[in-house]
Amino acid sequence: MVLLTRKIEFAASHLYNNPDFSPEENLRIFGKCNNPHGHGHNYTLEVTVAGEPDPVTGMVLDLKDLKEILEREVMQRMDHRFLNYEVPELAGQIPTCENIARVIWQLLDPKIKQGTLHRVRLYETPDLFADCYRNGAAGAKAS
Amino acid sequence: MNSGAQFGEVKVDLGRRYRFAASHRLHNAALSEEENWRLYGKCNNPYGHGHNYVVEVVVSGKVDPATGMIANLADLDGFVQREVLDPFDHKSLNEDVAAFRGTVPTTENLCMEIFRRLKPFPNARLERVRIQETSNNSFEYAGDNPEGFER
């Protein structure tokens, strides 16, 4: 098995606010991330696909295809967007690094036809990231 | 707040990097001066030397639908600050950290000591600790769970 990773960057804004909480609770739990006008990050996304290289092409999957999938599924949805208001997949969720990474996993997983999605790593800053793996016994650990 | 479609099919880990600067000397009192020098080379310099350590802490757990978080970063940051950064930053590992009185403060041992200190974090499961001693070398420890290592 070979792992192949492609990296992209996008810029987006967000804020953390749970309407079920009081303003005081929101501020206590989310701190400055609760600023009502939002704030932004340069996100770095690393997408890793696992598979056997095709004997004819030598590729796990064509990087050009992966690039197009990332452009369509991630860049067009999230780049230069306000994640709370402009990304329907995140509606009703706090757009934390964990939740954005999970939404990206769910968007990409069905689109990758050659090889299998192995890991999604999303950096919100160079010092904070979330990793997503396939859960369960048939997950990334075993593949 | 909803928990996201298909929750449970994806395992989510949260990674956070911290930094501290400290000095150490690699020296085993049970060995002769010559053996120490042969084994540890310039790291055996009697006055010690220092590094800017980068500590990557990875935790896992259920993403709380109400907060979208595995663990509140303020809690994780506070715990790491108290357990690791306060006692280690700008210190001599050999002289100032009790665990290294009788143990050589290699980054392997440092990894294991930091893992031991962070394991009790109450709000999430500690998966692994990775330490970059310099930009050219790094060490990882996942306790007794080899599946905690980066995949």
Interface residues (C-beta under 8 A of the other chain):
Chain A: Y16 N18 D20 F21 I29 F30 G31 G92 Q93 I94 P95 T96 C97 E98 N99 A101 R102 V103 W105 Q106 H118 R119 P126 D127 L128 F129 A130 D131 C132 Y133 R134 N135 G136 G139 A140 K141
Chain B: M1 N2 S3 G4 A5 Q6 G8 E9 V10 K11 V12 D13 L14 G15 R16 R17 Y18 V58 V63 P65 A66 T67 G68 M69 I70 N72 L73 A74 E147 R151
